[in-house]
Structure formats: structure tokens, C-alpha cells
Amino acid sequence: MPRSSELMAVGGFRSQNAASKLGTRRMDQGWLEKDAAGTLLPGPHWHTVPVLGTVTAGFPAPAEEALADTRPLDASLITHKEAPYILKVTGESMMGAGILPGDMLLVERGAEPRDGASGSAQGDREWTSQCFRTRGRMGFLEAAPQDFKPISPTEELQIAAVVRAVLRQYS
């Protein structure tokens, strides 16, 4: 978290007092809090979500799930605090839906997928991130753009989580 001097630069303030007032206002709103040493920390409006590994946006691949990290996120992005996790995207088959390689997907377990929703799914014991589609009673996975062949599992299709947000970091 930034110090008051860094808040000055980011906020374009000329006085440290103005930056300090901004920090105090954000603490009153629950966005920030201070520890015993006076260091700014994420406040109660932030929620920590585990990063569980990667998911391929493209051809299904075996799951690589392991607690890789945690990320603080705005609590308004999270419906059920026990259900979300983050997956890092590899592959290019969801670029048409605005999901790029290297993006992080905030996904929620147990959410009911609607037709066209992006999600993390297991088809025939392989994991991928694609759009969930239905045709009659049959479910299948479709890439965006549809240049890739749809994935119609022969054994089972299990939607593990629905994408709630795409997180992208610019360097």
C-alpha cells in the first residue's frame, strides 16, 4: 500500500496534509486501515481471494491446481465469500470475449451458468475455460471467436465455476 508521500504523487497533491486527509477518508469508508506501525493496509471492503493455478483457454488440459498466491479484491466483486478463486489464463481461444493470455479470471463455484456464460469447465476429465452453450438438453463449450472447434464431451461436462470478472495487469 502507498505511503502518504506516494499518495501525494499519485493524487497530484502538493501537500502531504491533503494526501493524509485522502487516506483518512478512505479509512472512514472502509477501503483502508492502519496497522500498529501506521502502515496503510487494505480495509474491510477488500477480500482476499486465492489464486489456484492456471486454466487453458483453448484445448482442454489436465488441471494444475495449487495455492499459488492470494489477491485482495474489492468485496463488491464477490457474491459468496467462500466460493471465489482466481485462475491465470493460458491460450488464446477466449480473446473474442476479451480474455487474453496472462489475464486472471475471478471465478465463483456453485453459480448457475447461463447460456453464453464464460466459465471454468471439465469435459471428459480435462479442464478449460470457454463459453458454456446449450443446444436442447446437451451442453457444450464454445471458444470466442468461434474459429476453434466446439468441445462436446463424450462422457460428461461439469461446469466448476462461472467467470465473474477478468483481471488484467498492465506493466
FENBEL-V752249 format. One line per field, one symbol per residue. ss: DSSP state (2 for helix, 1 for strand, 0 for the rest). A space follows every 50 residues. Layout:
BEGIN
ss->???
END
This chain:
BEGIN
ss->00022222222000022222222222220001110000011100011111 11111100001001111111111122200000011111110000222000 00011111100000000111111001111111111001111100000000 100000111111111110000
END
